Amino acid sequence: MNTLLLATLLSASRVLTLDEALETARQHQPSLRQAQADVRAAQARVTQARAPLLPQLNVSARYSLGTSNLVPQQGLVVDPTMGGTSPSSSPVTNFTNGSVTLSQLIWDFGQTWNRFQAAQFNADAASQDAQTRLNTVVFGVRSAFFSALAAKELLVVAKETLANQERHFGQVQGFVEVGTRPAIDLAQARTDRANARVQLISAQNGYASAKAALNQAMGVEGPTDFDVSGDRLGAVQEENRPLAEVVDVALSNRPEVEALASRLRAQQELVTAARGAYGPSLSLQTAASGGGRDTRLSGNVTVFGLSMSWNLFNGLGDWARVQEAEANVTSLSAQVDALRQQVRLELEQAQLGVSAAVESAAATDEALQAARERLKLAEGRYETGVGNIIELGDAQLALTNAAAQQVRADFNVSTARAQLLRTLGQP
């Protein structure tokens, strides 16, 4: 049954490449859709902030049905000859009135304009946040893909180990049957073969689990009836460049850096907007209105009107808003400096990680060759009666460990390069 499962895994109907996995994530990853929605919301806020700068057209209308009796008040004398209406003598009548007003903001000392500019910078930051989210998704997919590839290669190692143990078991069984080896060797060979089967089952489960994690990284809900290709990341140009040069590259490419700079510019605009509240607001208006009772209607037109409002003192509210905006600018400036330092640290760690991983991979290659030679010698010594079953088992275990170590080293190289690309701001 385990052999059948292995055959099913290794003969999957389709092979998933790294580029296909990345493209799938771009189309299906929910976090990317969320990021795009955030961008659209930020762009809508730009339109909202710009709206007060454009002409404003308001229409109002009112209709009522009722009486218009005068309510007696102390000192009020109703004279019918002057057109007055006596109390309780008015019939029910229709009343209508309406107006159309067109107004245009002329100047409010930058309050509205600077808020509009701030909204634009915040929209830019949202777009850069979306790019950061994409870079994060790309790194996650690459890491999951390389994990699946490592699990696949560990599965191959487990299969080869079981095949070797099966071959050793047959040899030992023949030697025991002819009496050239003690029965304990056969028991040891049987134990080693059973352990190899356990390792194979674990490797099968590891590969299936890694592919499920890859599906999640791509944003896919579906089966894992695929096989990952052997794609790896090649050398990154910046992995051997001087750190100072690489820092400049990262600072110009990292969307987080640009997003924070945009937010800083937006906050500076809000400082100017807050200061604008110290001045008056000027508006131009034109309007038409009309109304009356029943069919006796009349109207008026305001051809030109200029209005000014100036809140001279509001309990230091405007001053406090300026102080808050300026403090936010100082905070964002500090965040920019902190991010620059963080980028430098991440780049230095990423370069060191790639260098260590590459050197380790070279060392594991040498260790694997030596382990294969050791097993070959141990098999020859056992066949000629010079070696023993313990020596043969130790040699096989050393080969298995060396092969697994090489798989992990290759995984570390690809993952370290993926981390370097992410740190550089390159998708």
N, C-alpha and C positions, 0 to 999 in steps of 0.2 A: 504493500500500500504506500509506504514512504517513497519507494522507487518510482511508483506511478505519479505521485505528487511532484517529485523532482522533475520528472520528464514533462509534466504539464507546465511547470513554471518555466523551464528552460526552452520550451517550444511554444511560447506564447504566440498568439495570432498576429501581433503587431509589435514593432519595436519603437519605443519612444525616444527621440533624440532630445538633447538639451535645448536646442532652439525651439523644437515643438512644445516642450514643456513651458518655456518662457512665453511663447505666443499664446498658449492656452491660458496661462495666468493673466496675461494682459486682457483677455476677453472675458474671463469668468471670475477673477478674484473679487470678492465682495468689497474688500477694503479699497480697491481702486474705484469702484462705482461710488462708494461713499465719498472719496476724495473729489471726484468730479462733481458730485452734488454740492459739496462744500464750495467749490469754485463757482458754480452757478448761483448759489446763494450770495456769495460775496459780490458777484457782478450785479445781482439784483439790488444789493445795498448801495452800489454806486449810482444806479438809476434813481433810487430813493433820495440819495443825498443831492443829486443834481436837480431834482424836481423843483425845489423852491427858487432856483435861478431862472426858471422858465416862466412865461406868462401864466397867470392863474385866472381861470374863468369860472365864476360861480353863478348859478341860477337858483332862485328861491321863489316859491309860490305858496299862497295860503288862501284857503277858502273856509268860510264859516257861515252858519245859519243861526240867527238869533235876534234878540231885541237889542235896542240901543237906548234904553231908558236912562235918564240921568238919575244918579243916586243922590238924594238930598244930603247936603252937608251943612254944617253950621256956618252961617254967613253967606250961603249961596242963595241968590234970588233968581228965579227963572222968569224971564220976561218973554211971553209968547210973541210980542211984536218984534222982538229981536231975533226971531227964528229959533228960539229955544224950544225944547220939547218938555212937556210937563211929565212929571213922574208917572209911570204906569200907563202911558198913552201910546207907547211905540209898538207898532206891529212887528211881526217876525220878518226879517229881511235878509237878503244875501249880501255877504261882504267878500270881496276878493282883493288881493294885492299881490304883487310880484316884483322882482327886480333881477337885473342882469349886471354883474360887476366884473370888469376886467382890470386886473392889477398886475403890476410888474415891479419886482424889487429892483431898486436902483443901486443901493450901496448899504452895506451893514458892517463896514470896516473889516471885511474878510471873513466874518463868521461862517456864512453859508458856503462861500467858495472854498475856504480852507477845509471845512468838513467834507466837501466833495472831493478835494485832493486827497485827503486822508483815506477816504473810502476807496479811491483808486489804488493807492499804495497797499491797502489791506487786501484788495482783490489780487494784486500782483503777488502778495505773500501767500495767498491761498493757492494760486497756481504753482508757486514754488513748493508749497507743502505737498501738493499732489505729486510733483516730481520726486520729492523725498519719499513719499509713500511707494511710488513705483520702484525706486531704488531698493527700498526695504523688501518689497515683494520679490524682486529679482534675486536679491541675495538669499532670501528664504527658499526660493525654488532651486537655486543652484546648490545650496547646502543640502536640501532634501534629496535632490537628484544624485549628488555625490555620495550621500549616505546609502541610497538605494543601490548605487553602483558598487560600493564597498560591500554591501550585504550580498549582492550577487556574486562577487568574486570570492567572498568567504564561503559561499555555498559551493563554488567550484573547488575550493581548497578542501572542504569537508567531503566532497564526492571523491576527490583524488585520494584523500586519506583513507576513506573506507575501501576504495579499490586496492590500495596497497595492503591494508590489513587483511582483506579477503585473500590476496595473493600470499601474504605471509602465513596465514592460517593453513592454506593448502600445503605449503612447503613444510611447515612444522608437523602437520598431520601425517604427511608421508614419512618424515624422519622418525616420528614416534612409532608408526606402524612397523617400520623395519627394525626398530630397536636402537637406532643410533642416537636418539634423544629421549630424555626422560618424559614421563607423562605430564609433569608439571609445566613443561614448555607449552604443551597443547592447551592446558588450562589458562596459561597466561595469554596465549594467542587468542583464545576465545574471549577472554575479558577485554583485550585490546580492540577486538572487532566490535564487541557490543558497545564499548565507549565511543567508537567511531560512528556507530549508527545513531547514538544519542546526540553527538555533535552535528550530524547531518540534519536530524529533526530540528534542532535548535536553529541551524542556519536557514532551513526552509522557512521556519516561522519568522526569523529575522528579516528575510528578504520580503516576505509578504507584508510584514508590518511596515517596513521602510517604504514600500510602494503605496501603502495606505496613507502614510504621512506625506508622501509626495503629492498624492491626489489632493490632500487638504491644503498644501502649500499652493497648488494651482487653482484652488477654489472649485474643484470638481467633486461632484457626488456621483460616484459610479464604481464599477468593479475594477479590480487590479489585474485584469487579464491582459497585461502587456509586459514587455521585457524592456529594460532600460538599455540604451546603447552604451558604448564605451567612451563617450565623449568626455574630454577633460579640458581644462583651461591651460592654454600655453603660457609661456613666460610673459609677464607684464613688463612693459618697457620701464616703468617707474620703479620696479622693485630693486634696481641697482643704481638709481640716480641719487645724487646728493640730497639729503633731507631738505635743505633750504629750498632747492628748486621744486621739489615735490610738494612742499607746503604751499608755495605760490600757485601751483597747478590746482591743488585741492580747494584752496580758498576761492579761486575763480570758477570752479566747477560745482562745488557743493551747493545744492539748492537751499539747505538749511541756513547757510551763511547769507545768501541773497534774500531769503525770506525774512530773516531777522533785520537785515539792513532796510528792507521795505517797511517793516513795522516801525523801525526807528524813524524813518522819514514821515510815516503816517502820524506818529505821535508828535513830531515837531510841527506838523500842520495843525494838529489839535491845540498845541500851545498858542499858535497864532490866532486860531479861531476863538480860544478862550479870552485872549486879550482884546479881541474885537468887541466883546460885550461891553467894554468900557465906553464905546462910542454910540452914537445914535443910529437908528435904522431909517432909511428913506425909501418911500415907495410912491409909484405913480399909479393913479386910478382913473378909470372912466366907468360911468354907470348909467343905467336907465331903470326907472321904477314907475310903477303905476298901480292904481287900485281905486276902489270906490264901492258904493252901495247900489245894488241892482244894476241897472244899465247906466248909471251916472258915474262914469269913470273919468279919471284924469291922470296925468303922468308928468314925470320930470326927467331931465337928462343932465348928467354931470359930464360936461365935455372934457374937462381937465381937472384933476385933483392931485395935490401933492401932500403926502402925510409924513410926519416924522414922529418917531417914538424914541424916548431916551430914558432908560431907567438909571437915574442918577445914584441911587443907593438901594441896595437890596440886602442889607445885613451882612455885607462882606462875602456874599455867595459867589460873585464873579471872581473876587480875589482868591478865594479858596480853590475855585476850579482851575485857575491859572497855576497855583502852587501844586495842585495834584498833577496837572499835565506836565509841568516841568520835572517833578519827581519821577514820573513815568519815563521821561526821556533819559534821565540819569540812570534809571534801572536798566533800560534797554541798552544803553551804551555799555554798561558793565557786562551785560549778557553777551554783547558782541565780542568784547575782549576775552571773556571766558571761553566762548566758542572757538576763537582763534587758537587759544592754548589747548583746548580739547582736540582740535583737528591735528595739531602738531603731535600731541601725544599718541593719538590713534594711528597716525601715519608711521611714526617711529616704531610702534608696536607691530603694525602690520608688516613693515619691511623686515623687522627681526623675525617675525613669525614665518614669513616666506623663506628667508635664508635658512632658518633652523629646519624647516620642513624639507627643503631641497637637500640639505646635507644629510638629514636622517634617512631620506629615501635612498640616497647613494649608499649609505652604510647598510641598510636593510637588503639591498641588492647583493652586496658582498656576503652578508650573513646567509642569505638564501642559497647562494651558490655553494658556500661551505657546507651548509646543512645537507644539501643534495649529495655532495661528495661523501660526506660522513655516512649517510644512509647506504649509499652504494658500497662503501667499504664494509659496513656492518653486515650487509646482506651477504657479501662475499665471504667474510670471516665465519658467519653462521653456517653457510653452505659447506664450507671446508672443515667445520668442526672446531675451529679455533675460537670463535666468538660464542656468546651465550644469548639467551632470549632477552635478558635484561638489557644487554648492550644494543640489541636490535630494536627493542621497544623505545629505549632512550633516543636512539637516532631518529626513529620515526616521529617521536614527539617533538624533537628539536626541529625537524623539517616542517611539521605542521605549525609550530609556533613562529618559525621564521617566515613562512608563507603568509600567515595571518598578520604578522608585523609589517610585511611589505605592503599588504593591502591597506592597512591603517596609515602607513607612511604616504602612500599615493593619495589617499583621501585627505590627509592633512595638507599636502601640497596644493591640491585643487581648492580646498576650503580656504586656505590662507590667501591664495590669489584672489578668490572671490571676495574675501574681506578687504583686501587691498583695493580692489576695484570699487567696492562700496565706499571705502574711506576717501577715495579720490573723487567720488561723485560721478563715476562712470557706470552707466547701466549695463 
